[in-house]
Amino acid sequence: MEQTYIDIMIQSLEKKEQVLDRIIELDIKQKNQLEDPQLTPDDFDEVVEAKSRLIDQLNNLDSGFEKLFERTKEELNGHKEDYKEQIRTMQEHIRSITDKSVKIQSQEARNKDLMTLKFTSIKKQAREVRVGTQAASRYYKSMSGTGYMEPQFMDNKK
């Protein structure tokens, strides 16, 4: 029975690595999006939502792993030699998971900086549009008070 729990724990760690790999891919996609001046909010939201679903999966995997570990902890500690190979496999997966987690933290920090720059740029563009619209409105108002009339298309009928 304990062997089955240990096998499930190893499968859980393998699945966690796969989910982390997918998050790494999405972080790269998000970086590319943030560097793209043509980025649409819908495209960006799609990646954020996909990452959110993956984070939920990670939380579920962690919870399940912890429950299984609590069930097998005494058996593993009491019979380390019997489970030496499985323990080594789990340690390798945990090292890999740790490395991937560090990589994700680094990517997330970089993407946060890119996002800050992106939002600053968007705010600047919005401010420039607002100032330009106000200037055009003032110009139109000042011209309408001078008797200046807007050019009319010439009527071809004579």
Buried (B, 14 or more C-beta within 10 A) or exposed (E): EBEEBBEBBBEBBBBBBEBBEBBBEBBEBBBEBBEEEEBEEEEBEBBEEBBEEBEEBBEBBEEBBEEBBEBBEEBBEEEEEEBEEBBEBBEEBBEBBEEBBEBBEEBBEBBEEBBEEBEEEEEEEEEEEEEEEEEEEEEEEEEEEEEEEEEEEEEEEE
